[in-house]
Amino acid sequence: MTSSSKLTRRGVLLAAAAPLVSWSNQPLAPALRAQAATNKVTDFNEETWAELLKHGPRPAAYVFTTTYCSTCPDAFEKLKTFIAASNKKVELAAVVMDVPAERALVHARHFAGATKLYAFDGFEPAIRQSVDPKWPNVTPYIVLLGHNGSVQRSIGPPDANMLKKWLG
């Protein structure tokens, strides 16, 4: 092999690797934008839900989501819009159930306006069991906690009647 063919082969390899290097750096930019929206992620585990039910803020809305849920950001936006129109102080939390905290920040931009962002990086059935044993493996799963302690659950965005009952 001549030195010029080695150089050409090396150039081809470097050119082929360039998109990979560029691609590997892409999550950095969304992560930085996400940190501008929220820079703190709280761990969520099997005991967290019981604590929130006992001592958490009221009223509150919890959107349980995954990084691959395509409809979750829309459901979150509908809740956020309803809460903004109500002019009430409401906890609006997103619980990202399939990544550790640092990876949840990459997805925080989908939940801009959340008052709290949680991450659960564990066995998803465990979180579903702790929140609602009847919860099927479907997201978004939304739980509304009323001022009086009432609990309402919804797969997907809650309907208008449920929202009125919740903050009414």
BATOR-758425 format. One record per residue (C-alpha): residue number from 1; residue in one letter; x, y, z. Coordinates in steps of 0.02 Angstrom, whole numbers, plus 50000, padded with zeros to 5 digits. Layout:
ATOM NUM A X Y Z
...
This chain:
ATOM 1 M 50000 50000 50000
ATOM 2 T 50073 50168 49951
ATOM 3 S 50077 50318 50065
ATOM 4 S 49953 50410 49954
ATOM 5 S 49828 50265 49963
ATOM 6 K 49849 50262 50153
ATOM 7 L 49815 50448 50157
ATOM 8 T 49663 50429 50046
ATOM 9 R 49596 50285 50149
ATOM 10 R 49625 50386 50309
ATOM 11 G 49535 50536 50231
ATOM 12 V 49387 50426 50185
ATOM 13 L 49380 50357 50363
ATOM 14 L 49389 50530 50439
ATOM 15 A 49254 50593 50321
ATOM 16 A 49144 50445 50366
ATOM 17 A 49172 50473 50552
ATOM 18 A 49134 50660 50547
ATOM 19 P 48944 50640 50549
ATOM 20 L 48960 50523 50698
ATOM 21 V 49064 50649 50794
ATOM 22 S 48941 50785 50749
ATOM 23 W 48792 50676 50794
ATOM 24 S 48866 50628 50963
ATOM 25 N 48876 50812 51009
ATOM 26 Q 48698 50855 50959
ATOM 27 P 48615 50815 51127
ATOM 28 L 48723 50948 51208
ATOM 29 A 48630 51094 51128
ATOM 30 P 48455 51035 51177
ATOM 31 A 48519 50995 51351
ATOM 32 L 48583 51172 51371
ATOM 33 R 48418 51243 51309
ATOM 34 A 48325 51128 51429
ATOM 35 Q 48431 51188 51574
ATOM 36 A 48375 51365 51536
ATOM 37 A 48196 51308 51560
ATOM 38 T 48231 51204 51715
ATOM 39 N 48400 51159 51785
ATOM 40 K 48347 51042 51924
ATOM 41 V 48280 50867 51916
ATOM 42 T 48216 50779 52071
ATOM 43 D 48231 50591 52086
ATOM 44 F 48067 50497 52090
ATOM 45 N 48060 50323 52165
ATOM 46 E 47929 50201 52227
ATOM 47 E 47909 50299 52391
ATOM 48 T 47895 50472 52314
ATOM 49 W 47713 50455 52263
ATOM 50 A 47655 50409 52438
ATOM 51 E 47747 50562 52506
ATOM 52 L 47669 50676 52376
ATOM 53 L 47496 50611 52417
ATOM 54 K 47524 50644 52602
ATOM 55 H 47625 50804 52600
ATOM 56 G 47633 50869 52422
ATOM 57 P 47565 51035 52359
ATOM 58 R 47380 51054 52316
ATOM 59 P 47310 51073 52188
ATOM 60 A 47435 50980 52081
ATOM 61 A 47446 50895 51912
ATOM 62 Y 47572 50758 51876
ATOM 63 V 47609 50708 51697
ATOM 64 F 47693 50538 51692
ATOM 65 T 47790 50524 51530
ATOM 66 T 47931 50436 51441
ATOM 67 T 48062 50503 51322
ATOM 68 Y 47978 50412 51177
ATOM 69 C 47801 50474 51211
ATOM 70 S 47750 50578 51061
ATOM 71 T 47585 50641 51134
ATOM 72 C 47647 50687 51308
ATOM 73 P 47710 50863 51268
ATOM 74 D 47540 50905 51193
ATOM 75 A 47447 50840 51346
ATOM 76 F 47564 50942 51456
ATOM 77 E 47532 51100 51352
ATOM 78 K 47343 51077 51368
ATOM 79 L 47359 51064 51557
ATOM 80 K 47475 51214 51564
ATOM 81 T 47353 51318 51460
ATOM 82 F 47207 51271 51572
ATOM 83 I 47305 51311 51729
ATOM 84 A 47362 51480 51660
ATOM 85 A 47182 51525 51618
ATOM 86 S 47126 51479 51794
ATOM 87 N 47242 51608 51874
ATOM 88 K 47271 51487 52017
ATOM 89 K 47435 51432 52092
ATOM 90 V 47452 51250 52041
ATOM 91 E 47595 51126 52047
ATOM 92 L 47623 51060 51870
ATOM 93 A 47752 50921 51870
ATOM 94 A 47820 50807 51737
ATOM 95 V 47887 50637 51786
ATOM 96 V 48004 50565 51654
ATOM 97 M 48004 50380 51691
ATOM 98 D 48140 50304 51584
ATOM 99 V 48300 50403 51606
ATOM 100 P 48416 50465 51743
ATOM 101 A 48408 50647 51795
ATOM 102 E 48543 50712 51678
ATOM 103 R 48454 50636 51528
ATOM 104 A 48286 50704 51587
ATOM 105 L 48356 50879 51566
ATOM 106 V 48372 50846 51379
ATOM 107 H 48182 50823 51374
ATOM 108 A 48140 50967 51491
ATOM 109 R 48110 51083 51343
ATOM 110 H 47953 50982 51306
ATOM 111 F 47888 51028 51478
ATOM 112 A 47933 51212 51487
ATOM 113 G 47828 51292 51622
ATOM 114 A 47832 51141 51737
ATOM 115 T 47850 51189 51919
ATOM 116 K 47946 51027 51951
ATOM 117 L 48033 50897 51845
ATOM 118 Y 48059 50721 51910
ATOM 119 A 48158 50576 51840
ATOM 120 F 48131 50392 51874
ATOM 121 D 48266 50279 51806
ATOM 122 G 48211 50108 51858
ATOM 123 F 48088 49970 51826
ATOM 124 E 47935 50059 51750
ATOM 125 P 47808 49933 51818
ATOM 126 A 47867 49979 51993
ATOM 127 I 47821 50162 51970
ATOM 128 R 47653 50116 51893
ATOM 129 Q 47616 50000 52040
ATOM 130 S 47657 50137 52166
ATOM 131 V 47551 50270 52078
ATOM 132 D 47405 50163 52023
ATOM 133 P 47403 49972 52016
ATOM 134 K 47271 49981 51878
ATOM 135 W 47377 50096 51767
ATOM 136 P 47408 50010 51600
ATOM 137 N 47574 50034 51513
ATOM 138 V 47515 50194 51426
ATOM 139 T 47577 50373 51432
ATOM 140 P 47539 50511 51459
ATOM 141 Y 47462 50459 51623
ATOM 142 I 47398 50611 51714
ATOM 143 V 47351 50623 51896
ATOM 144 L 47259 50776 51962
ATOM 145 L 47262 50807 52149
ATOM 146 G 47126 50926 52204
ATOM 147 H 47139 51057 52340
ATOM 148 N 47031 50947 52450
ATOM 149 G 47139 50792 52420
ATOM 150 S 47032 50716 52283
ATOM 151 V 47122 50611 52153
ATOM 152 Q 47075 50600 51969
ATOM 153 R 47168 50499 51838
ATOM 154 S 47174 50511 51650
ATOM 155 I 47262 50426 51506
ATOM 156 G 47296 50572 51391
ATOM 157 P 47235 50748 51422
ATOM 158 P 47092 50762 51546
ATOM 159 D 46926 50818 51474
ATOM 160 A 46851 50988 51514
ATOM 161 N 46733 50920 51647
ATOM 162 M 46874 50835 51740
ATOM 163 L 46978 50994 51737
ATOM 164 K 46833 51101 51800
ATOM 165 K 46800 50978 51941
ATOM 166 W 46985 50978 51985
ATOM 167 L 47008 51167 52001
ATOM 168 G 46827 51215 52025
